[in-house]
Amino acid sequence: MLLFIVVIVWAIAQTFWKSFYVWDGVTDPTWAGFDNYRAIYNDPLVRASLEHSFVLIIFTCVIPVIIGLTLAVLLSRAQRRGMAFFRTLLFTPQVLSGIAVGIIWKWMYDPSDGPINRAFVSIGMPSFAKPWLGDFSVALPAIGIIGTWVTMGLCVVLLLAGIQKIPPSLYDAARVDGAGWFAELRAVTLPGLRNEMLVAITLTLIIALRIFDIVFVTTKGGPGEATYVPTLWIYQQAFQYGVVGSAAALAVVLTIIIMIISVTVNRVGERNR
């Protein structure tokens, strides 16, 4: 608890306090009141970055949870050798460094030598080959696909563990009543996975809203501002431009947004129990 207070709580308190100052990180800070918050509210780049984050929620949270649920159900029914290896393989992206993931996918998206474009060309679909990270219309979805790949394994492992905790007698009773696979999923599997679903949704939401390293390595917010995210704005303001107060203000706002969404998701889940 002491370590948590020193490393986390004190850092959050310092960030909140600095958000009310004009400070370059070196000289003495100057009191600014709520000016930093007004500035980020009126900054169109901040609003655009928040919109991008909510788009990434679809790729990093919604799609992985759906895919994770599907794979978890299939894996729970497939009692074959190698399933442990398959689960480990799915979870591997979650334990990789975000920098490593960004480097890998930047190579895969490479417009000239990347395996994705080469695959399209080799199967006779060269019109689908494009500069994925350099195209204004597809750069953000391309980043989102990376997020899907990273968080999908986490959802699979969480939901598969939840399925394994459901008593087999519930499935036996459903089959005796004549329930098909869909009825089993609706009446037994989904209610039994409520807690795991809440955890998966909460974790992937947080990952989507605080994504930084993958964007920094692959696009740095480009092309233009097509993949700009709040954490990148915070980094640039604090460490490149020396506007620490504004960076701290957006960090506080982003923290509040994450807390509100997390609490809302858990409250809705508890209400539906």
C-alpha positions in Angstrom: 0.0 0.0 0.0 2.9 2.4 0.8 4.5 1.7 -2.5 1.2 2.2 -4.3 0.7 5.5 -2.6 4.2 6.8 -3.4 4.3 5.6 -7.0 0.6 6.1 -8.1 -1.4 8.3 -5.7 1.3 10.9 -5.2 2.0 11.1 -8.9 -1.7 11.6 -9.7 -1.9 14.3 -7.0 1.1 16.1 -8.4 -0.3 15.9 -11.9 -3.6 17.4 -10.7 -1.8 20.2 -8.9 0.4 21.0 -11.8 -2.6 21.3 -14.1 -3.4 24.6 -12.5 0.0 26.1 -13.3 1.9 27.4 -16.3 5.1 25.4 -16.1 7.9 24.4 -18.4 9.2 21.7 -16.2 12.3 23.7 -15.2 11.6 27.2 -14.0 9.2 28.2 -11.2 5.5 27.5 -12.0 3.0 30.3 -12.3 -0.6 30.0 -11.1 -3.0 29.8 -14.0 -6.2 28.6 -12.4 -8.5 26.9 -14.9 -6.8 28.5 -18.0 -5.2 25.2 -18.9 -8.5 23.4 -18.9 -10.1 26.2 -21.0 -7.2 25.9 -23.5 -7.6 22.2 -24.0 -11.4 22.6 -24.3 -11.0 25.1 -27.1 -8.2 23.1 -28.8 -9.6 21.4 -32.0 -6.7 19.0 -32.0 -7.6 17.7 -28.5 -11.2 17.2 -29.6 -10.1 15.4 -32.7 -7.8 13.2 -30.6 -10.6 12.2 -28.3 -12.8 11.3 -31.2 -10.0 9.1 -32.5 -9.8 7.4 -29.1 -13.5 6.6 -29.2 -13.1 5.1 -32.7 -10.3 3.0 -31.4 -12.6 1.7 -28.7 -14.6 -0.2 -31.4 -11.4 -1.9 -32.6 -9.7 -2.4 -29.2 -12.8 -3.2 -27.1 -15.9 -4.1 -28.9 -14.5 -6.3 -31.7 -12.0 -8.2 -29.4 -14.7 -9.0 -26.9 -16.9 -10.4 -29.7 -14.1 -12.4 -31.2 -12.8 -13.5 -27.8 -16.3 -14.8 -26.8 -16.5 -16.7 -30.1 -13.1 -18.3 -29.8 -13.6 -19.0 -26.1 -16.8 -20.9 -26.8 -15.2 -22.8 -29.7 -12.1 -23.7 -27.6 -14.2 -24.8 -24.7 -15.9 -27.3 -26.9 -12.7 -28.5 -28.6 -11.0 -31.1 -26.4 -7.9 -31.7 -28.5 -4.2 -31.8 -28.0 -2.4 -28.5 -28.5 -5.2 -26.4 -27.0 -2.9 -25.0 -24.3 -0.3 -24.0 -27.0 -3.1 -22.3 -29.0 -4.3 -20.4 -26.0 -0.7 -19.3 -25.2 -0.3 -18.2 -28.9 -3.4 -16.1 -28.7 -2.3 -14.4 -25.5 1.2 -13.7 -26.7 0.4 -10.2 -28.2 -0.8 -9.1 -24.7 2.6 -9.7 -23.1 4.7 -8.1 -25.9 6.1 -4.6 -25.6 4.0 -2.0 -27.3 7.2 -0.8 -29.0 7.8 -4.3 -30.4 4.2 -4.6 -31.6 4.5 -1.2 -33.3 7.7 -2.2 -35.1 6.3 -5.5 -36.2 3.1 -4.0 -37.6 4.9 -1.1 -39.2 6.9 -3.6 -41.2 3.7 -5.6 -42.0 2.0 -2.4 -43.3 5.1 -1.3 -45.3 3.7 -0.2 -48.8 6.6 -1.7 -50.8 7.9 -4.7 -48.9 5.2 -5.4 -46.3 3.7 -8.9 -46.3 0.1 -7.5 -46.3 0.5 -5.7 -49.6 2.6 -8.5 -51.1 -0.2 -11.0 -50.2 -2.8 -8.9 -52.0 -0.6 -8.7 -55.1 0.2 -12.4 -55.0 -3.5 -13.3 -55.0 -4.3 -11.0 -57.9 -5.8 -8.1 -55.9 -3.3 -5.3 -56.3 -6.0 -2.7 -56.0 -6.2 -3.5 -52.3 -2.5 -2.8 -51.7 -2.0 0.7 -50.3 0.1 2.7 -47.9 -1.9 1.7 -44.9 -0.3 4.0 -42.4 0.0 6.8 -44.8 -3.5 6.9 -46.2 -5.8 9.4 -44.4 -8.9 7.2 -44.9 -7.4 3.9 -43.5 -4.6 4.9 -41.1 -6.9 5.0 -38.0 -8.6 1.7 -38.8 -5.1 0.2 -39.5 -4.0 1.3 -36.0 -7.3 -0.2 -34.7 -6.6 -3.6 -36.2 -3.3 -3.6 -34.3 -5.3 -2.9 -31.1 -7.7 -5.8 -32.0 -4.7 -8.1 -32.4 -3.2 -7.1 -29.1 -6.4 -7.3 -26.9 -8.1 -10.3 -28.5 -6.0 -12.8 -26.7 -6.7 -11.2 -23.3 -10.4 -11.5 -24.0 -10.1 -15.1 -25.1 -8.2 -16.1 -21.9 -10.5 -14.3 -19.6 -13.7 -15.6 -21.1 -12.3 -19.1 -21.5 -11.4 -19.2 -17.8 -15.0 -18.0 -17.1 -16.5 -20.7 -19.2 -14.5 -23.4 -17.4 -16.0 -22.2 -14.1 -19.6 -22.7 -15.2 -20.9 -26.0 -13.7 -21.4 -28.6 -16.5 -24.7 -29.6 -14.8 -26.2 -26.3 -16.1 -25.4 -27.4 -19.7 -26.7 -30.9 -19.0 -30.0 -29.4 -17.7 -30.3 -27.1 -20.8 -29.7 -30.1 -23.1 -32.4 -32.1 -21.3 -34.8 -29.2 -21.9 -34.0 -29.4 -25.6 -31.8 -26.3 -25.8 -29.6 -25.9 -28.9 -26.2 -24.4 -28.9 -27.6 -20.8 -29.3 -30.0 -21.3 -26.4 -27.1 -22.7 -24.3 -25.1 -19.6 -25.1 -27.9 -17.2 -24.3 -29.2 -18.9 -21.1 -26.1 -20.5 -19.6 -22.8 -19.2 -21.1 -23.5 -15.4 -21.2 -25.0 -15.2 -17.7 -22.1 -17.2 -16.3 -19.6 -14.9 -18.0 -21.0 -11.6 -16.7 -18.1 -10.9 -14.4 -15.5 -11.9 -16.9 -17.2 -9.8 -19.6 -17.1 -6.8 -17.3 -13.4 -7.2 -16.6 -12.6 -7.7 -20.3 -14.6 -4.6 -21.4 -13.1 -2.5 -18.6 -9.5 -3.5 -19.4 -9.9 -3.1 -23.1 -11.6 0.3 -22.7 -8.7 1.5 -20.7 -6.2 0.2 -23.2 -8.0 2.0 -26.0 -8.1 5.4 -24.2 -4.5 5.3 -23.1 -2.9 3.9 -26.2 0.4 5.6 -27.0 3.4 3.5 -27.8 1.9 1.8 -30.9 0.7 5.1 -32.4 4.1 6.7 -31.5 6.1 4.0 -33.3 3.9 3.6 -36.3 2.5 7.0 -37.3 3.3 9.6 -34.6 -0.2 10.9 -35.1 0.0 11.1 -38.9 -0.7 11.3 -41.7 -1.6 14.8 -40.8 -3.6 14.4 -37.6 -5.5 11.2 -38.8 -4.3 9.0 -35.9 -3.6 11.7 -33.3 -4.6 10.5 -29.8 -4.7 12.3 -26.4 -1.7 10.5 -24.9 0.4 11.7 -27.9 -0.8 15.3 -27.3 0.2 15.0 -23.6 3.6 13.6 -24.5 4.4 16.4 -27.1 3.1 19.2 -24.8 5.1 18.0 -21.8 8.3 16.7 -23.3 8.7 18.5 -26.6 7.1 21.9 -26.2 7.6 22.3 -22.4 3.9 23.1 -21.7 3.6 20.8 -18.7 0.6 22.5 -17.2 -1.6 21.9 -20.3 -0.3 18.3 -20.6 -1.2 17.7 -16.9 -4.7 19.2 -17.5 -5.5 16.8 -20.3 -4.0 13.9 -18.3 -6.4 14.7 -15.5 -9.4 15.0 -18.0 -8.4 11.7 -19.6 -8.2 10.0 -16.2 -11.6 11.3 -15.2 -13.0 10.0 -18.5 -11.5 6.5 -18.0 -12.9 6.4 -14.4 -16.4 7.5 -15.5 -16.5 4.9 -18.3 -15.2 2.2 -16.0 -17.6 2.9 -13.2 -20.5 3.2 -15.6 -19.7 -0.2 -17.3 -19.5 -1.9 -13.9 -22.6 -0.2 -12.5 -24.6 -1.3 -15.7 -23.2 -4.8 -15.3 -24.2 -5.0 -11.6 -27.6 -3.7 -12.3 -28.3 -6.4 -14.9 -27.4 -9.3 -12.6 
